[in-house]
Amino acid sequence: MTQETRKPQDVPEANGWHRQTNVLHADTHIPAGFSAMPAPVARASTVVFPDLAAMRALDWKNDSQWRYGLHATPTSMELMQRLAAIEGGRHCLLFPSGLAAIANVYFALVKSGDDVLIPDNAYSPNRDHGDWLKEDFGVSVRYYDPLVGAGIADLIQPNTKLIWIEAPGSVTMEVPDVPAIAKVARDRGIPTAIDNTYSAGLAFAPFHHGVDISVQALTKYQSGGSDVLMGAVTTVDDDLHHHLKRARMRMGWGVSADDCSLLLRSLPSLKLRFEAHDRSALALATWLKHRPEITAVLHPAFADCPGNAFFKRDFTGAGGLFSVVFDGRFPGAQIDAFVEGLRLFKIGFSWGGAHSLAVPYKVPLMRTVTSWPHKGGLVRFYVGLEDVRDLQADIEASLKAHLVG
């Protein structure tokens, strides 16, 4: 082939490289001075080091060093720092789901022969995870009354290495005395971990109240769109952060930079959305208290909700989640028909998005050490961003259609 007949891609360019190589190693010249509101999206698996000395000097404990895209990128770091700031923490780690965040706490702090205390009203996947560790990994898992307060001291054993807290319980809404539990645990040198998803990190300040680890499902309020799966673990203590970070690294947890960018886009409106959910849920719960079909409305802001005094003392808001207990004369089939008869409230797990949800629960089957005082069935409502008048009308229509008698 002569020089004249060679194709352009076969001819070295001015820098001596062929076109395909220049595509990969482009000498671009982007003008300086660009500035925009959104955080840039940095996608990466391989992180490039300036030289071998920099690569060999890596210290996994040093959060300022870039190592591999699995561990952090500028985009995920931006999200971690903002989330830590919301809760008053110093360190934050991201996970592909809320349950992955919970699992990481277990694997970082608990080994075979250790003991864990979990509140009896805990998020069901946390209970399931604890039971799995008990059955297959030799971890002692015990459940406690969420209203035990300082009485948790009587349950601590020499091998107790972790105490979980959920405030409030995400189905039955009991609000624990978090500072009392945290103080007992700290005095005994036992870390506490709270599922702080309910408050979105806004309405409850875990570290101010003595908790060591805050876990959240960012899938919920932080996402706000019902389209991202992610979790977070936030801490203040450096050593505890390193234990959690090492477990995350060993487990190979990672998150997408694109998913991080979606959450970063939603964070500026988080407080406004949370407050809107709070207002509508409180209005709807207040109306339901006067319905003859309902015997109890479990909303932490109500005086008759277990732990209300702790809620008033420690929380600044309630968000969009609450539950109701139906009159015992209605069998489960009728309650199911009521839920399926709703038009605006969809049936589905998770919450925190714009759309309202309703799910029935059989609470006695979810308890281990505490008795459920109600005879009727329970439905948990998540109140979205629809007009509350339409939501009320939706509930009223289904009540009239399916709960007669």
C-alpha positions in Angstrom: 0.0 0.0 0.0 1.5 3.3 -1.0 1.5 6.5 1.0 -1.1 7.9 -1.4 -3.5 5.0 -0.9 -3.2 4.6 2.8 -6.4 5.4 4.8 -6.4 8.4 7.2 -6.5 6.2 10.2 -3.4 4.4 9.1 -1.3 7.6 8.9 0.4 8.8 12.1 -0.8 12.2 13.1 1.4 15.2 14.0 2.2 13.9 17.5 3.4 10.6 16.1 0.4 8.6 17.3 -2.4 7.1 15.1 -5.9 8.3 15.2 -7.3 5.5 17.4 -4.6 6.2 20.0 -5.3 9.9 20.0 -9.0 9.2 20.6 -8.0 7.4 23.8 -5.3 9.9 24.8 -6.8 13.1 23.6 -4.9 16.3 24.2 -8.1 18.4 24.8 -8.1 22.1 25.7 -11.3 22.9 27.8 -11.6 26.6 28.5 -11.3 27.5 32.2 -14.0 29.3 34.2 -16.9 27.0 33.8 -19.2 27.0 36.8 -22.6 25.4 37.4 -24.9 24.5 40.3 -24.9 20.7 39.9 -21.9 18.7 41.2 -20.1 17.1 38.2 -20.6 13.4 37.6 -17.3 11.5 37.9 -17.6 7.9 36.7 -14.7 5.7 37.2 -13.5 2.2 37.9 -9.8 2.7 37.3 -8.2 5.7 39.1 -5.0 6.9 37.4 -2.0 7.7 39.6 0.6 10.3 38.7 3.4 7.8 39.4 4.2 4.6 41.2 5.3 6.4 44.4 1.7 7.8 44.7 0.2 4.3 44.1 2.5 2.7 46.7 1.8 5.4 49.3 -1.9 4.6 49.4 -3.4 4.3 52.9 -7.0 3.0 52.9 -7.7 4.9 56.1 -7.0 8.2 54.3 -10.2 9.6 52.9 -8.3 12.2 50.9 -6.6 9.7 48.6 -8.2 8.4 45.5 -7.7 4.6 45.1 -10.4 2.9 43.0 -13.8 3.9 41.8 -15.5 1.3 44.0 -14.4 3.1 47.1 -15.1 6.8 46.1 -15.2 9.3 43.3 -15.5 13.1 43.5 -19.3 12.6 43.0 -19.8 10.1 45.7 -17.5 12.1 48.0 -19.6 15.2 47.5 -22.7 13.3 48.5 -21.1 11.7 51.5 -19.9 15.1 52.8 -23.3 16.7 52.3 -25.1 13.8 54.1 -22.7 13.9 57.0 -23.3 17.6 57.4 -27.1 17.1 57.5 -26.8 14.8 60.5 -23.9 16.5 62.2 -21.5 13.7 61.5 -17.9 13.7 60.3 -17.7 10.6 58.1 -20.2 9.0 55.8 -20.1 5.8 53.7 -22.4 4.9 50.8 -23.9 1.5 50.1 -26.1 0.0 47.3 -29.1 -0.2 49.6 -30.3 0.6 53.1 -30.1 -3.1 54.0 -26.5 -3.2 52.7 -25.7 -0.4 55.1 -27.2 -2.4 58.0 -25.3 -5.5 56.9 -22.0 -3.5 56.9 -22.6 -2.4 60.5 -23.0 -6.1 61.5 -19.9 -7.3 59.6 -17.8 -4.4 60.9 -18.6 -4.9 64.6 -19.8 -8.4 65.3 -18.3 -11.8 65.1 -19.2 -15.4 66.1 -19.9 -15.6 69.8 -20.9 -11.9 70.1 -24.3 -10.7 71.2 -26.6 -8.1 69.5 -29.7 -6.3 70.9 -32.4 -5.3 68.4 -35.7 -3.5 69.3 -38.8 -5.6 68.9 -40.3 -3.0 66.5 -37.3 -3.0 64.1 -37.4 -2.8 60.3 -38.2 -6.4 59.3 -35.1 -6.9 57.0 -32.9 -5.9 60.0 -34.6 -8.6 62.1 -34.2 -11.1 59.3 -30.6 -10.2 58.9 -30.0 -10.6 62.7 -31.8 -14.0 62.7 -29.7 -15.1 59.7 -26.5 -14.2 61.6 -27.8 -16.2 64.6 -28.7 -19.3 62.6 -25.7 -19.5 60.3 -22.9 -17.5 61.9 -23.1 -18.2 65.7 -24.1 -14.6 66.7 -26.4 -14.2 69.7 -29.4 -12.0 68.7 -31.9 -10.9 71.3 -34.9 -8.6 71.0 -35.9 -5.9 73.5 -38.9 -3.7 74.3 -38.3 -0.5 72.3 -39.6 1.5 75.3 -37.1 0.0 77.8 -35.1 3.1 78.0 -32.3 3.0 80.6 -33.6 -0.5 81.6 -31.5 -1.8 78.7 -28.7 -2.0 81.2 -30.4 -5.2 82.6 -30.1 -6.9 79.2 -26.5 -6.2 78.5 -24.2 -9.3 78.6 -20.4 -9.4 78.7 -20.5 -10.4 75.0 -22.9 -7.7 73.9 -21.1 -5.8 71.1 -23.9 -3.8 69.4 -27.2 -2.2 70.3 -29.6 -1.3 67.5 -32.2 1.5 67.9 -35.1 2.4 65.6 -36.8 5.8 66.3 -39.6 5.5 65.8 -40.5 1.9 64.8 -41.3 2.2 61.1 -44.6 0.2 61.4 -45.9 0.5 64.9 -44.4 4.0 65.6 -43.1 3.6 69.2 -40.6 6.2 70.0 -37.7 5.0 72.3 -35.8 7.1 74.8 -32.7 7.2 72.6 -30.5 9.3 74.9 -31.1 6.9 77.8 -30.3 3.8 75.8 -27.2 5.5 74.2 -25.9 6.6 77.6 -26.1 3.2 79.1 -24.4 1.7 76.0 -21.6 4.3 76.0 -20.9 3.8 79.7 -20.5 0.1 79.0 -18.3 0.7 75.9 -20.9 -0.7 73.5 -21.6 1.1 70.2 -25.2 2.0 69.3 -26.5 2.1 65.7 -29.8 3.9 64.9 -32.0 3.5 61.8 -32.6 7.2 61.3 -34.4 6.8 58.0 -37.7 8.0 59.5 -36.4 11.4 60.2 -34.3 11.7 56.9 -31.5 13.0 59.1 -33.5 16.2 59.5 -35.9 15.7 62.3 -33.6 13.8 64.7 -30.0 14.5 65.5 -28.5 11.2 66.4 -25.0 12.3 67.5 -26.4 15.1 69.6 -28.3 12.4 71.5 -25.3 10.2 72.1 -25.7 7.6 69.2 -22.5 6.3 67.6 -23.7 5.2 64.2 -26.6 6.5 62.0 -27.9 4.3 59.2 -30.3 5.6 56.6 -32.0 4.2 53.5 -31.3 7.0 51.0 -33.8 5.1 48.8 -36.5 7.0 50.6 -36.6 10.8 51.3 -33.2 11.6 50.0 -34.0 10.1 46.6 -37.6 11.4 46.6 -38.3 9.8 43.3 -38.8 6.1 44.1 -36.1 5.3 41.5 -32.8 5.0 43.4 -31.5 2.3 45.7 -28.8 3.5 48.2 -27.9 3.5 51.9 -25.6 5.5 54.1 -23.7 5.0 57.4 -22.6 8.2 59.1 -20.4 8.5 62.2 -18.3 11.0 64.2 -15.6 8.8 65.7 -12.6 8.2 63.5 -11.8 4.7 64.8 -15.4 3.6 64.3 -15.4 5.0 60.8 -12.3 3.0 60.0 -13.9 -0.3 61.2 -16.9 0.4 59.0 -14.8 1.5 56.1 -12.7 -1.6 56.2 -15.8 -3.9 56.2 -17.2 -1.9 53.3 -13.9 -2.4 51.4 -13.8 -6.1 52.2 -17.4 -6.7 51.2 -16.9 -4.9 47.9 -19.8 -2.5 48.4 -20.0 0.4 45.8 -22.5 2.9 44.4 -23.0 4.4 41.0 -21.8 8.0 40.3 -25.0 8.5 38.3 -27.2 7.4 41.3 -25.1 9.8 43.5 -25.8 12.6 41.1 -29.6 11.9 41.3 -29.5 12.2 45.1 -27.3 15.3 44.9 -30.0 16.8 42.7 -32.7 15.9 45.2 -31.0 17.1 48.4 -31.7 20.8 48.0 -35.4 20.1 48.2 -35.2 17.5 50.9 -36.3 19.8 53.8 -39.1 21.3 51.8 -40.4 17.9 50.7 -40.1 16.4 54.2 -42.1 19.3 55.7 -44.8 19.0 53.1 -45.1 15.2 53.8 -45.3 16.1 57.5 -48.1 18.6 57.1 -50.2 16.4 55.0 -49.7 13.3 57.1 -50.6 15.1 60.3 -53.7 16.5 58.7 -54.8 13.1 57.5 -53.9 11.4 60.7 -56.0 13.9 62.7 -59.0 13.3 60.4 -58.7 9.5 60.8 -58.7 9.8 64.6 -62.4 10.7 64.3 -63.4 7.8 62.0 -65.5 5.1 63.6 -63.7 2.4 61.7 -60.4 3.3 63.4 -59.6 2.5 67.0 -56.0 3.9 67.1 -53.9 6.3 65.0 -50.2 5.6 65.6 -48.6 9.0 64.9 -45.6 10.0 67.1 -46.9 13.5 67.4 -50.1 12.4 69.1 -50.2 12.2 72.9 -51.5 8.6 72.9 -48.7 7.3 70.7 -46.2 5.3 72.8 -43.1 7.4 73.4 -44.8 10.7 72.5 -43.0 12.5 75.3 -39.6 11.4 73.8 -40.8 12.5 70.4 -41.7 16.0 71.6 -38.4 16.3 73.4 -36.1 15.0 70.7 -37.7 15.4 67.3 -38.6 18.4 65.2 -40.9 16.7 62.7 -42.5 13.4 61.7 -42.5 13.2 57.9 -45.2 11.3 56.0 -45.4 8.0 57.8 -48.0 6.8 60.3 -50.2 3.7 61.0 -53.8 3.1 61.9 -55.4 0.2 63.8 -58.9 -0.8 62.6 -61.7 -1.9 64.8 -61.5 -5.5 65.7 -64.8 -6.3 64.1 -63.3 -6.0 60.7 -61.5 -9.2 59.6 -58.3 -9.1 57.6 -60.0 -9.8 54.3 -62.0 -6.6 54.7 -59.0 -4.6 55.6 -57.2 -6.0 52.5 -60.2 -5.0 50.4 -60.0 -1.5 51.8 -56.3 -1.2 50.8 -56.9 -2.6 47.4 -59.9 -0.3 46.9 -57.7 2.8 47.3 -57.0 4.6 44.1 -54.3 7.2 45.0 -52.6 5.1 47.7 -50.5 2.5 45.9 -49.5 -0.9 47.4 -45.8 -1.1 47.7 -42.8 -1.3 50.1 -40.4 1.5 50.8 -41.6 5.2 51.0 -40.2 8.7 50.8 -41.2 9.4 47.2 -43.9 11.7 45.8 -46.7 9.0 45.7 -48.7 7.8 48.6 -48.6 4.2 49.7 -50.7 1.9 52.0 -49.6 -1.6 53.3 -51.4 -3.9 55.8 -49.3 -5.6 58.4 -50.0 -8.5 60.8 -48.1 -7.1 63.7 -48.4 -10.1 66.2 -46.3 -12.1 63.7 -43.6 -9.4 63.8 -43.0 -9.5 67.6 -40.8 -11.6 69.7 -40.6 -10.3 73.3 -43.5 -7.7 73.5 -47.2 -8.2 73.2 -49.3 -6.2 70.7 -52.1 -4.5 72.6 -54.5 -4.1 69.7 -57.0 -6.6 68.3 -57.7 -5.0 65.0 -55.6 -5.1 61.8 -53.0 -2.4 61.1 -52.4 -0.4 57.9 -49.4 1.8 57.5 -49.9 4.9 55.4 -47.2 6.9 53.7 -48.5 10.3 52.6 -47.0 11.6 49.4 -47.2 15.0 47.7 -50.8 14.7 46.4 -53.4 17.2 47.6 -54.4 16.0 51.1 -58.1 16.6 50.2 -57.9 14.1 47.4 -56.2 11.6 49.7 -58.8 12.0 52.3 -61.6 11.5 49.8 -59.8 8.4 48.5 -59.6 6.8 52.0 -63.2 7.8 52.8 -64.5 6.2 49.6 -62.7 2.9 50.3 -63.8 2.9 53.9 -67.5 3.3 52.9 -67.1 0.6 50.2 -65.3 -2.1 52.1 -65.6 -1.5 55.9 -69.3 -1.7 56.5 -70.6 -3.6 59.5 
